[in-house]
Amino acid sequence: MPKKIHKLSENESYDFGLIGISSPEYDFRLCWIINNTLGFNLHRQDDLEIWHKGLDDTQVFQQFRYYDEDTLLSYRLICNKCENGYLLEEMTNVDYLIQVSGDLDQNFINKLIKKLNALEDIALAFPLDPSLLKSRKKLLD
């Protein structure tokens, strides 16, 4: 009788919008700018700690959250850099990430990117497709 092989498949959902941001500002200053200009209320959360097998060390990334009760959208600003590497190792040109979860479409993300690019302290904001990123599992909550 032939041997049966069972494979477990991962059903991870990457149904969130992701925006890469390049900015020379410190994280708390960038949050203050975004809060004041876009009407958000990003506030500091516990750090995102991820074990990096290659470094044999924990990486610690600062993160900020905001839940908009009117639109039912959740925003998370994550620093892409820490003292021993990057959250998304393939995106070393990105300083911050904004992850938007909820019922949204690409048009909403494009409008948010346009508003972010209008801010003087942001050099560039651009959309990212999480399904194409090698390190995408690090973004799952």
N, C-alpha and C positions, 0 to 999 in steps of 0.2 A: 504494500500500500504506500503510495507516495506521501511524502511529508507535506503537511499544510503549513504555509507561511502566512502569518497575519501581520499586516503593517498598520501602525497607528498613524492616522493623518491628523495634522494640526489644523484646527479650524479657527485660525486667528483672523480677526476682523480689523482691517485698516480703513474703515469707513469714516475717516476724519480728514479735515483739510489741514495741510501743512505748509507753512510759510517759512522760508529762510530769510534771515535778516543779517546784513552786514552793518555794523555800527561801532564806532570807537568808544561809545559811552559805557559806563559801568552799568551793571544790571539794575540796581536800584534807581539810578537816574533815568534809564530808558523806561522803566515802569512808570515813573513819575510823569515823564513826557507823554507816554501813551495814555495814561489815566486822565491827564489834564486836557489833552487835545481830542481824544476819541470818546471820552465819557466812560471809560472803563473803571474798574475798581480792583486792579490786580494787587494781590497781597501775597506776602512771602509764605511759602509752605515748607514742610520738612524737605530736606535735601533729597535728591534722587541719587541713591547709592547703587552702583552697579559693579559687580565683581568682574574684573577683566582678567581672563585666564592667561593671556599672553604676558601681561605685566605682573601676574601673580599678586595683584593688589586691588583694592577697592577704589573706584573713581567716584567722586562726589560732585554732583552738578546742582547748582542752585535753580530753584523753580518758583514760579509765581502763578497764582490761579485767580480766576474770576468767573462767576456764574451769572449770566444775565437772565433774570427771571422773566423779563418781557419777551425775549426771543427764544428762551429755553436753550441757549447755547453756552457751552463751557469753553473757556479759553485757558490755555496753559502756556506760559512763556518759560522756556528752558534755556539755560546757558549751554552752548555747545562745547565750550572749553572748560577744562579744569586744570589743576596744576600738573597732572600726569597724563594728559591726552584729550581726546575728543569723544563726545557722545556718538556722533555720526562720523566715524573715522574717514569715510570717503568724501566728506564735506568740510574740509579744513578751511575753506574760505567763508564759512558761515559762522557768525558769532553767536546768534540766538535763533531759536526756533519758536514759532507760535503754532500750537496745535489747537484746532477748533473742532469741537465735537458737538453733535446734535443734528437736527434736520436742516441741512444746508445744501446748496448747490455751488457749482464752480463759479457762477456769476457773483455770488456773495463773496467768495474768496477773492475774486478779481477786484471787486470794489474795495475790500479791506486792504489789499495790496496797494491799490491806487492811493488810498488815504495814508498808508504808512510811507510810501515813497514821497508824499508831499511834505513829510516832516523833515525839517532841516537836519536833525541829528541822526537820521538814518541814511546811510550811503546807498543802500539798495535793499529792496524787499522783493522776493520772487517766489512763485509757487514751487513746491516739491511734491513729487509723487511718492508716497511712502512705500508703495508696492515695488518700486524700482531700487530701493535702498538696501544695501547689504546689511546694515545695522538696524533695520526697521524694528526688530523685536524689542529693542531698548526703549521704544516709544510707547509700548503697550503699558497701560496702567494696571 
